[in-house]
Amino acid sequence: MSRRPKRPTHYDQLSAAAWEVVAARDTLPSVDASLTSYTGDPSLAPSFLQQLEILRNTVQEWPTSDFWLQGYVLWANDPKSKRKNHRQFSNFVGGLQNGVFEFMEAHDYLQIQSTEIDTKWVNALVDWLKTADRKLKKRAISSLGEGPRAYNTARRQYLYFKALIDALRGNARCSHLLSPKLKLPRIPFPDAEEHGKRTKRLSDELWLKIYDAAVEEVTETITTCYESWNILEGDFIAPDENRAGSGRFRNNFPAVLWGLKNRHPDIIPTIREMQAEWPGDLTNAIKEHISIYRASLCFQPTARSLFPFVLLLYIYSQANTGSLRTLRINDIAEIEGFGGQRVAWYLSKPRGSDYTRSFPIDREDILSPNAIVEFIIHWTRRIRRLAGDYREFTFIFVNNWGNVFPFSASSMPGKKTEACGHWLSAAKDFCRVHSLPHFVIKELRLTGLHVIRERSGDDLLAHKVASGTSTEAVIKDHYEGEDAKLIRSQQLGEAMANQSRWITSNGRIHQRGNNLSEDLLAATPGWNCLDCFNSPRPGQKPGRLCDAFGECPACPHSVLDTDSPYCFARAVQLRNEITDAFDYMEYERWAKVFSPVAKRLDEYWLNLFSDECIEAARLLNVNDLGRLT
């Protein structure tokens, strides 16, 4: 019996050209024109090769073909980039096609040598990107119109070209492709920040309205679904045989649920499909007396019914728009942390670092993050086996044509955001139903991060953890963005108002040494004020910071934290000072101003504190209140 010949290794199969490249230790084995392999994440290789073929078909007749192809391969294989998204390759090639390639075509540069791409050539490219009209596609004319491209679009197209140049410069074997006279401009687009559309923060009132609306819909859907599931887990309920036609199902919703369950084990079709393929009493009853939306709600979500769940999770997590929508079931896990069980979401950020969101597990609250996700997974169990490539996505639904989609599939090869239109339609209807103005998720995220900034004392580390970012641009925006300017202006205004009041009150009202949790604009330490620039106290002027020192307990704008030992200590301190003031203050002023304050303290404020709070206050050492005037 002859021995089976030994199978040649991968190294044995390398060509002479390949051996030459591999032997050069200072380079990647993908810089040679004949070697265009991808050394990154294997799941991204199909997208890399697809875009490589598109690029090759575009430039294969040009003398600069090696320049573009090897630049693309080196850019794609950059180990520092940590590429994780399929769309990065199509965006890169598309950016070259719509930018520098259009420039070359417009100036008859298609037959130039790569060494002719010098500083003067690049400067001309930058000027052209800023001023030249777009090369309009037939389908895009009506939506884009005529005129130059957007400033930041031009900037982005230039950056793709620059990234290719940088990739070639980083490899010694490609130096012959670059002109020795090539020097890229330092800041070719200096006004990018001015041309960008900055995300605005939502008002606190609107943010709360959005939250309340989401909670209302989520609670209603969960309650309805559990009621229906309980019906379907019980005994079979038949239609009323004492009636005829669709009347057998009228006022008999459980029978409708059982009829749909038995007739459609997977996806509940549209009412139009039911009328065409399953005409009869059940279909007529749904159309005439119920609605297909209500009847199918417990079996499968639609984009509209799923929308408030995802919206509420955005409010909880301040996650990036795409990161949460593309969350997969296997990216959810239970972990130990902070002294208990937590649910963790491992969120993917295509153009940045992945990050994690974790929340304490609460089995009692149906609106807790873990309960919402568990409900959604159970809710979508019937349609998940028909979801195909989307079965691992957490947030899937059935669209109007009976197909299963996620809200976003942009992280998958060859997939764009097919369901993005479903999200926009659901958001539009959500705003219409609740009389809300249009908003987008990044505005909601920015508002949540602003709250974290306020609660953390503008702590950069807290902001970084909450936002899941570490990029230089975002850190710079933390200090120089519109939100940062607003916070600094508020802090400066607060400090100036306090300084002015310190002067006008002859030093009686000051905030040095006061508790950081109290309202520094209130006239009396320990108290908070609802409107300190519009005080109703006698002698105060509208628009001016109130300086009615010691009068807060009798003011309708006053607020006191009755769970705070510090506030109790300050309230008792003020009461004692009012008693002492009887000896050093004119009686008429004491009786008119501070006697009502003492009465309000005795009869109302001091009675609100618990025994535990009072005991804790005995251990505190607070600074002197000062004399009343």
C-alpha positions in Angstrom: 0.0 0.0 0.0 1.6 3.2 -1.2 2.0 6.1 1.2 -0.1 9.2 0.7 2.1 12.1 -0.5 2.7 14.8 2.1 0.5 17.8 1.7 2.5 20.9 0.9 2.4 23.6 3.6 1.3 27.2 2.9 4.9 28.3 2.9 5.7 25.7 0.2 3.0 27.2 -2.0 4.3 30.8 -1.9 5.6 32.2 -5.2 9.0 33.8 -5.6 7.4 37.2 -5.4 5.6 36.3 -2.3 8.8 34.9 -0.6 10.5 38.2 -1.4 7.8 40.2 0.3 7.6 37.9 3.3 11.4 38.1 3.7 11.2 41.8 4.1 10.5 42.0 7.8 9.8 45.8 7.8 6.5 45.5 5.9 3.2 43.8 5.6 2.7 40.9 3.2 -0.1 42.8 1.5 1.9 45.7 -0.1 2.9 43.9 -3.2 0.5 44.4 -6.2 0.1 40.6 -6.5 -0.6 40.2 -2.8 -3.8 41.9 -1.7 -4.7 39.8 1.4 -6.5 41.2 4.4 -4.8 40.6 7.8 -7.6 42.0 10.0 -10.8 40.6 11.4 -11.6 37.6 9.1 -15.3 38.5 9.1 -14.5 41.8 7.4 -12.5 40.1 4.6 -15.5 39.8 2.1 -16.2 43.5 2.4 -12.5 44.3 2.0 -12.2 42.2 -1.2 -15.5 43.5 -2.6 -14.3 47.1 -2.4 -10.9 46.2 -3.6 -12.5 44.8 -6.8 -14.5 48.0 -7.2 -11.4 50.1 -6.8 -9.4 47.9 -9.2 -12.1 48.2 -11.9 -12.0 51.9 -11.6 -8.2 52.5 -11.7 -6.9 49.5 -13.6 -6.3 51.5 -16.8 -4.6 54.4 -15.0 -0.8 54.7 -14.6 -1.5 55.4 -10.9 -3.3 52.1 -10.3 -0.6 50.7 -8.0 -0.7 54.0 -6.0 -4.4 53.6 -5.3 -4.6 49.8 -4.8 -1.6 49.5 -2.6 -2.6 52.5 -0.6 -6.0 51.0 0.0 -4.6 47.6 1.1 -2.2 49.3 3.5 -4.9 51.5 4.9 -7.2 48.5 5.4 -4.5 46.5 7.1 -3.3 49.2 9.5 -3.0 47.4 12.8 -3.6 50.6 14.8 -7.0 51.2 13.2 -8.8 48.2 14.7 -11.4 48.2 12.0 -14.7 46.6 13.0 -17.3 47.7 10.6 -18.0 46.6 7.0 -19.1 50.0 5.9 -15.7 51.5 6.6 -14.4 49.9 3.4 -17.2 51.1 1.2 -17.1 54.6 2.7 -13.4 54.8 2.0 -13.6 53.7 -1.7 -16.8 55.8 -2.2 -15.0 58.8 -0.7 -12.2 58.5 -3.2 -14.6 58.0 -6.1 -16.7 61.1 -5.2 -13.8 63.2 -4.3 -10.3 62.9 -5.7 -11.3 60.7 -8.7 -13.9 63.3 -9.8 -11.2 65.9 -9.5 -8.8 63.9 -11.7 -11.5 63.4 -14.3 -12.5 67.1 -14.3 -8.8 68.1 -14.9 -7.8 65.3 -17.3 -5.4 63.8 -14.7 -6.4 60.2 -15.2 -3.1 59.5 -17.1 -0.7 61.2 -14.8 2.0 59.4 -12.9 1.8 59.1 -9.1 5.0 61.1 -8.7 3.2 64.1 -10.2 0.9 64.2 -7.2 2.8 66.9 -5.4 2.0 69.8 -3.0 0.6 72.1 -5.8 -1.6 69.2 -7.0 -3.0 68.6 -3.5 -3.7 72.3 -3.0 -5.6 72.4 -6.2 -7.6 69.3 -5.0 -8.5 71.1 -1.8 -9.6 74.2 -3.6 -11.7 72.2 -6.0 -13.4 70.2 -3.3 -14.4 73.4 -1.6 -15.8 75.1 -4.7 -16.7 72.6 -7.5 -20.2 71.4 -8.1 -21.0 67.8 -7.3 -21.0 65.2 -10.1 -24.8 64.6 -9.8 -26.1 61.1 -10.2 -29.4 60.7 -12.1 -31.4 59.7 -9.0 -29.7 62.3 -6.8 -30.4 65.4 -8.8 -33.8 66.1 -7.2 -32.6 65.6 -3.7 -29.2 67.2 -3.8 -29.8 70.0 -6.3 -27.0 71.9 -7.9 -24.1 73.7 -6.3 -20.9 72.8 -4.4 -20.7 70.0 -1.9 -21.2 70.6 1.8 -18.0 71.9 3.5 -17.7 68.9 5.8 -18.4 66.5 2.9 -15.5 68.0 1.1 -13.4 67.7 4.2 -14.3 64.1 4.7 -13.4 63.2 1.0 -10.1 64.9 1.5 -9.4 63.0 4.7 -9.9 59.7 2.8 -7.2 60.8 0.3 -4.9 61.9 3.1 -5.3 58.5 4.9 -4.2 56.7 1.7 -1.1 59.0 1.5 -0.3 58.4 5.1 -0.6 54.6 4.6 1.8 54.7 1.7 4.3 56.9 3.6 4.3 54.4 6.5 5.7 51.7 4.3 9.3 51.9 3.0 8.5 49.7 -0.1 6.1 52.3 -1.4 8.3 55.3 -1.3 8.8 55.1 -5.1 5.1 55.8 -5.6 5.2 59.2 -3.8 6.6 62.5 -5.1 9.5 63.9 -3.1 7.8 67.3 -3.5 4.6 66.1 -1.8 3.7 68.0 1.4 0.2 67.9 2.6 -1.4 71.1 3.9 -1.4 71.4 7.7 -5.0 72.6 8.2 -6.8 72.5 4.8 -10.3 72.9 6.2 -9.9 75.3 9.1 -13.6 76.2 9.4 -15.0 72.7 9.8 -16.4 73.4 13.2 -18.3 76.4 12.0 -19.9 74.6 9.1 -20.9 71.5 11.2 -24.4 71.3 12.5 -24.0 71.1 16.3 -26.2 68.9 18.3 -28.4 70.9 20.7 -29.4 69.8 24.1 -33.1 69.3 24.8 -34.8 71.3 27.5 -35.3 69.6 30.8 -39.1 69.9 30.3 -39.0 68.2 26.9 -36.6 65.5 28.1 -39.1 64.6 30.9 -42.0 64.6 28.5 -40.2 62.2 26.2 -39.4 59.9 29.1 -43.0 60.0 30.5 -44.4 59.2 27.0 -42.0 56.3 26.6 -42.8 54.9 30.0 -46.6 55.2 29.3 -46.4 53.3 26.1 -44.0 50.6 27.4 -46.1 50.0 30.5 -49.3 49.7 28.4 -47.7 47.3 25.9 -46.2 45.1 28.6 -49.4 44.9 30.5 -51.4 44.1 27.4 -49.0 41.4 26.3 -48.9 39.7 29.7 -52.7 39.6 29.8 -52.8 38.1 26.4 -50.1 35.5 27.2 -52.0 34.5 30.3 -55.0 33.8 28.1 -53.0 31.7 25.6 -51.4 29.7 28.4 -54.8 28.7 29.8 -57.6 26.6 28.3 -58.7 27.0 24.8 -61.5 29.6 24.3 -63.8 29.0 21.3 -65.9 31.7 19.5 -69.5 32.2 20.6 -71.5 29.7 18.5 -74.8 31.3 19.5 -73.9 34.1 17.1 -73.4 34.1 13.3 -70.6 35.4 11.1 -68.0 37.7 12.5 -70.3 38.3 15.5 -69.0 35.0 16.9 -65.8 36.9 17.8 -67.3 40.2 18.8 -66.6 41.1 22.5 -64.6 37.9 22.6 -61.0 38.9 22.4 -59.6 35.7 23.9 -61.2 33.7 21.1 -59.6 36.0 18.5 -56.2 35.4 20.2 -56.7 31.6 20.1 -57.8 31.8 16.5 -54.7 33.7 15.4 -52.4 31.4 17.4 -53.8 28.2 15.8 -54.0 29.6 12.3 -50.6 31.4 12.2 -47.9 29.7 14.2 -45.2 32.1 13.0 -45.8 35.6 11.6 -49.2 37.1 11.8 -49.9 38.4 8.2 -51.3 41.8 7.3 -55.1 42.2 7.2 -54.9 42.4 3.4 -53.2 39.1 3.2 -55.7 37.6 5.6 -58.6 38.8 3.4 -56.9 37.3 0.3 -55.8 33.9 1.7 -57.9 33.3 4.9 -61.3 35.0 4.3 -63.8 34.2 6.9 -65.4 35.2 10.3 -62.1 35.6 12.2 -60.6 37.9 9.5 -63.8 39.9 9.3 -64.0 40.3 13.0 -60.4 41.6 13.2 -61.1 44.1 10.5 -64.5 45.3 11.7 -64.3 45.1 15.5 -60.7 45.1 16.7 -57.7 46.0 14.5 -54.8 43.9 13.2 -52.4 46.0 15.4 -54.2 45.2 18.6 -54.9 41.5 17.7 -51.2 40.8 16.7 -49.5 42.9 19.4 -48.8 40.0 21.8 -47.5 37.8 19.0 -44.9 40.1 17.4 -43.8 43.7 17.6 -44.0 46.3 14.9 -41.5 49.1 14.4 -44.0 51.4 16.1 -44.7 49.2 19.1 -41.0 48.4 19.6 -39.9 52.0 19.3 -40.7 53.3 22.9 -38.8 50.3 24.4 -35.6 51.2 22.5 -36.2 54.9 23.2 -36.4 54.2 27.0 -33.2 52.1 26.9 -31.5 55.1 25.2 -32.5 57.3 28.0 -31.2 54.8 30.6 -27.9 54.2 28.9 -26.9 57.3 26.9 -25.6 54.8 24.3 -24.6 55.8 20.8 -27.4 55.6 18.2 -26.0 52.6 16.2 -24.4 50.8 19.1 -27.7 50.1 20.9 -29.8 49.4 17.8 -27.3 46.8 16.7 -27.1 45.1 20.1 -27.1 41.4 19.8 -28.4 38.8 22.2 -25.0 37.3 22.8 -23.7 40.7 23.8 -25.9 40.7 26.9 -24.7 38.9 30.0 -25.2 38.9 33.7 -22.2 39.8 35.8 -21.1 40.4 39.4 -20.3 44.0 40.3 -20.9 46.7 42.9 -22.0 44.2 45.5 -24.7 42.4 43.4 -25.9 40.9 40.2 -25.9 43.3 37.1 -26.9 43.0 33.5 -24.2 44.1 31.1 -24.5 45.2 27.5 -21.3 45.0 25.4 -21.8 47.8 22.9 -19.9 48.0 19.6 -18.8 51.3 18.3 -17.8 50.9 14.7 -15.4 53.9 14.5 -14.2 53.8 18.1 -13.6 51.7 21.1 -16.2 49.2 22.3 -17.7 50.0 25.7 -20.0 48.4 28.3 -23.2 49.5 30.0 -24.3 47.7 33.2 -27.3 48.1 35.4 -28.4 46.4 38.7 -30.8 43.5 38.1 -34.3 44.3 39.3 -36.9 41.5 38.9 -39.7 43.5 40.5 -39.7 46.6 38.3 -41.0 45.9 34.8 -39.3 49.1 33.6 -35.8 48.1 34.7 -33.2 47.7 31.9 -32.9 43.9 32.4 -36.7 43.4 32.6 -37.2 45.4 29.3 -34.6 43.4 27.4 -35.9 40.1 28.8 -39.5 41.1 27.7 -38.3 42.0 24.2 -36.5 38.7 23.8 -39.6 36.8 24.9 -41.8 39.0 22.7 -39.8 38.3 19.6 -39.4 34.5 20.1 -42.0 33.6 17.4 -40.5 35.7 14.7 -36.8 35.1 15.6 -36.6 31.8 13.8 -37.7 33.5 10.6 -35.3 36.4 11.0 -32.5 34.8 8.9 -29.4 36.9 9.2 -31.0 39.1 11.8 -31.9 36.4 14.3 -29.1 37.5 16.7 -30.2 41.1 16.8 -32.1 42.0 20.0 -34.5 44.5 18.5 -36.3 42.9 15.6 -39.9 43.5 14.3 -42.3 42.6 11.5 -42.7 45.3 8.9 -45.8 46.1 6.8 -44.9 43.4 4.2 -44.5 40.6 6.7 -40.7 40.6 6.7 -38.5 40.5 9.9 -36.1 43.4 10.3 -33.9 45.0 13.0 -33.8 48.7 13.4 -30.3 48.8 12.0 -28.2 46.2 10.2 -25.3 48.5 9.2 -22.7 46.3 11.0 -23.4 43.4 8.7 -21.6 42.8 5.4 -23.5 44.1 2.4 -26.2 45.5 4.6 -27.1 49.1 4.9 -29.6 50.7 7.2 -32.7 49.1 5.5 -34.8 49.6 8.5 -33.8 53.2 9.2 -36.9 54.4 7.5 -39.0 52.3 9.9 -37.3 54.0 12.9 -38.0 57.5 11.4 -41.6 56.6 10.7 -42.1 55.3 14.3 -40.4 58.3 15.8 -42.6 60.7 13.8 -45.8 58.9 14.9 -44.6 58.8 18.5 -44.1 62.6 18.4 -47.5 63.1 16.8 -49.4 61.0 19.3 -47.8 62.7 22.3 -47.7 66.2 20.8 -43.9 66.4 21.0 -41.5 68.3 18.7 -39.2 66.4 16.5 -36.0 65.1 18.2 -33.2 62.7 17.4 -31.3 60.2 19.6 -28.1 62.2 19.7 -30.0 65.1 21.2 -31.4 62.8 23.8 -27.9 61.4 24.5 -26.4 64.8 24.8 -29.0 65.9 27.3 -28.4 62.8 29.4 -24.7 63.4 29.4 -25.3 67.1 30.4 -27.2 65.8 33.4 -24.2 63.6 34.3 -21.9 66.6 33.9 -24.0 68.6 36.4 -24.3 65.7 38.9 -20.6 64.9 38.7 -19.3 68.5 39.1 -18.1 68.6 35.4 -15.9 65.6 36.0 -14.2 64.6 32.7 -13.7 61.0 33.8 -17.4 60.6 34.6 -18.2 62.1 31.2 -15.8 59.8 29.5 -17.2 56.7 31.1 -20.8 57.7 30.5 -20.3 58.6 26.9 -18.0 55.6 26.1 -15.5 57.7 24.3 -11.8 58.6 24.6 -11.2 60.6 21.4 -9.3 63.8 21.4 -12.1 65.7 19.6 -14.7 64.7 22.2 -12.5 65.5 25.1 -11.8 68.9 23.6 -15.5 69.5 23.1 -15.9 68.7 26.8 -13.9 71.8 27.6 -14.6 74.0 24.6 -18.1 73.0 23.3 -21.4 74.9 23.6 -22.4 72.8 26.7 -19.1 73.7 28.4 -19.5 77.4 27.6 -23.0 77.3 29.0 -21.9 75.7 32.2 -19.1 78.1 32.7 -21.4 81.1 32.0 -23.8 79.8 34.6 -21.1 79.3 37.1 -19.7 82.7 36.5 -23.1 84.3 36.7 -23.7 82.5 40.0 -20.4 83.6 41.4 -20.9 87.2 40.4 -24.4 87.3 41.9 -23.2 85.9 45.2 -20.3 88.4 45.2 -22.7 91.2 44.6 -25.0 90.0 47.4 -22.1 89.6 49.8 -21.3 93.3 49.3 -24.9 94.6 49.5 -25.5 92.5 52.7 -22.3 93.8 54.3 -20.9 90.2 54.4 -23.8 88.7 56.2 -24.7 86.3 53.3 -21.8 84.2 52.1 -21.4 80.6 50.9 -18.0 79.8 52.1 -18.0 76.4 53.9 -21.6 75.7 53.0 -22.8 72.2 52.0 -22.2 71.5 48.3 -25.6 69.9 47.9 -27.6 73.1 48.9 -28.7 75.9 46.6 -25.9 78.5 46.8 -28.2 81.2 45.5 -30.7 80.9 48.4 -30.4 83.7 50.9 -30.2 81.4 54.0 -27.7 78.5 54.4 -29.4 75.1 54.2 -32.3 76.2 52.1 -33.2 76.0 48.4 -35.1 78.5 46.4 -37.4 78.0 43.4 -36.9 81.5 42.0 -34.3 83.5 43.9 -34.3 86.4 41.3 -38.0 87.0 41.8 -38.5 87.0 45.6 -41.9 87.9 47.0 -40.4 89.0 50.3 -40.8 92.7 51.3 -38.0 95.0 50.1 -36.8 92.7 47.3 -36.6 93.8 43.7 -37.5 91.6 40.7 -34.5 90.5 38.6 -32.1 91.0 41.6 -30.7 88.1 43.7 -32.7 87.9 46.9 -30.9 89.0 50.1 -33.6 88.3 52.6 -31.2 86.6 55.0 -33.0 84.4 57.6 -36.4 84.8 56.0 -36.5 81.7 53.8 -38.8 79.6 56.1 -41.7 82.0 55.6 -41.2 82.4 51.8 -43.4 80.5 49.4 -40.3 79.9 47.1 -38.4 78.0 49.8 -37.6 74.3 49.7 -35.9 72.3 52.4 -34.5 68.7 52.1 -36.2 67.0 55.0 -34.0 63.9 54.7 -30.8 65.9 55.2 -29.3 66.1 58.8 -27.4 69.2 57.6 -30.6 71.0 56.7 -32.1 70.2 60.0 -29.0 71.5 61.8 -29.3 74.8 59.8 -33.0 75.1 60.5 -32.5 74.7 64.3 -29.6 77.1 64.1 -31.8 79.7 62.5 -34.5 79.1 65.1 -32.1 79.7 67.9 -30.7 82.8 66.2 -34.2 84.3 65.9 -34.6 83.8 69.7 -31.3 85.5 70.3 -32.2 88.3 67.9 -35.1 89.3 70.3 -32.4 90.8 72.5 -30.4 92.7 69.9 -32.9 93.7 67.2 -35.5 96.4 67.3 -38.8 94.8 68.5 -40.9 96.2 65.6 -38.7 94.6 62.9 -38.4 91.3 64.9 -42.1 91.1 65.4 -42.9 92.0 61.8 -40.3 89.9 60.0 -38.8 87.1 62.2 -41.7 86.2 64.5 -43.6 84.7 61.5 -40.4 82.9 60.5 -40.1 81.3 63.9 -43.7 80.3 63.9 -43.4 78.7 60.5 -40.3 76.8 61.7 -42.0 75.6 64.8 -45.3 74.6 63.3 -44.2 73.2 59.9 -40.6 72.8 58.9 -39.0 71.2 62.1 -41.8 68.7 62.3 -41.0 67.2 58.9 -37.7 65.6 60.0 -37.5 62.0 61.2 -35.9 60.9 64.5 -33.0 59.2 62.6 -32.3 62.5 60.8 -32.4 64.5 64.0 -29.9 62.1 65.7 -27.5 62.3 62.8 -27.7 66.1 62.9 -26.4 66.1 66.5 -23.0 64.8 65.2 -22.6 67.7 62.7 -20.4 70.7 63.2 -21.6 73.6 61.0 -20.2 77.1 60.8 -21.9 80.1 62.5 -25.0 81.5 60.9 -24.3 85.1 61.8 -26.5 87.9 63.3 -29.9 88.7 61.8 -30.6 92.3 60.8 
